[in-house]
Amino acid sequence: MKKPLIRTAKTAGFCFGVKRALEMVMKALESGKKVYCLGPIIHNRYVLEDLSGHGVRFIENVEDAVDGILIIRSHGVGRDVYEKIESLGIEYADATCPRVRKIQMLAEKLGSSGYELILAGNAEHPEIKGIIGHATGPVFVADTSDELIELTEKRIKDSNCGIALAAQTTYSPDIWKKSVNYLKRVYTNLQFFDTICRVTVDRQAEAKQIALRSQLMLVIGGRDSSNTRKLSDACMPICRTVLLENEDELSNIDFDGITEVGITAGASAPEAIIKKVGVKMSEILNSTEEMSFEEMLEQSFKTIYNGEKVRGVVTAIAPTEIAVDVGTKHAGYVPLNELTDVPG
Ligand code: F3S
């Protein structure tokens, strides 16, 4: 009988934006002050329950945070929210992901340059609402490729402004590419800004590669997480795909005849849950892998020691820091005051 095989995506788990947001919450907790998050800081109920256990309070109104530190979540918020926070003199930490911030700034700039903005994404998602809250001109949102094309054609007919298109950071790279390719062929006067997060692109590409070699693909993450759902949508046409939030849900899955399984996870899925799913699945399949799931997971990441010189790729630039991918599980951050262009 063929040995059951489990392949785990190297890109599974927290992205640098989520990790950064959680670090800000932990730092705020260390101050001993009350810590408030405006809405769920990330879309994963286990992480939220854990933070609640540490005393973090999730609120919907800025006014409720006057006696503590308010954390703005990674999805970002509109300009009006900053104005309210400042008018009330509330202490806050801004965990808006630098990649989301970039789109907010784009929306500001396009409006003041006389452009309308069409966003590819989910109009109800907090990231999109936050971007709209920074726009200085008209913004329209469409989700599917058909809707995006139809909306763009309508705006071309009805509008006298320039038209620019950008996407939610977790938008499907395939749908974006398909829509843009069509629009570029037919219209020459549109501006396109591919603002899909590189993490999303890489994660989906790797998940699809693994799905091609698997009979079953497990996607771990919150059901309300946009990037987790998009990951699952990307694998679904390739092989049987199941979205699950934790290892207990494995008991609902039929593993009959399955010998090759792929695992990936959304950007807000904690490593502990990814490990638990892998371990439990190994038990179910009675996997005879030469390496344990933990060993495979650990081995897929480079270890860096203090004092070691490393080469990295700058993946994001924010006004106060840069994010650098150095091949480890988590992105590195270099604060502005530690950056230098002096060799050595
Ligand atoms: Fe940011 Fe990309 Fe994560 S936009 S929050 S790094 S998925």
Boltz pocket constraint, residues with backbone or C-beta under 6 A from the ligand:
constraints:
  - pocket:
      binder: B
      contacts: [[A, 15], [A, 16], [A, 17], [A, 18], [A, 74], [A, 97], [A, 98], [A, 99], [A, 100], [A, 169], [A, 170], [A, 197], [A, 198], [A, 199], [A, 200], [A, 227], [A, 267]]
      max_distance: 6.0
